[in-house]
Amino acid sequence: MNLKQIERISKALSDVNRLKIVQAIQSCDGKLECSTITASLNLSQPSVSHHIKKLVDADLIEPQKEGRFYFYTLNHEVMESYLSSLKKL
């Protein structure tokens, strides 16, 4: 993983709400629907969408459309690579 990728992921994880989203997805068997995130974090839907976009852009979570709904899963490969790269710095 190059330094630019590390920077992008670090910026995505620098917000407490994004950390809460990652934590919520992990605690729900690694798959969570957007409205569930909105309800569990007590944030507005536009705010959750903004945070999710940042996490998707950093490749930390992956969207999966099922019917009308989007579910989000953690990208464990990217997370592990990121953590490994941080240890090497």
Buried (B, 14 or more C-beta within 10 A) or exposed (E): BEEEBBEBBEEBBEBEBBBBBBEBBBEBEEEBBBEBBBEBBEBEEEEBBBBBEBBBEBBBBEEEEEEEEBBBBBBEEBBEBBEEBEEEE
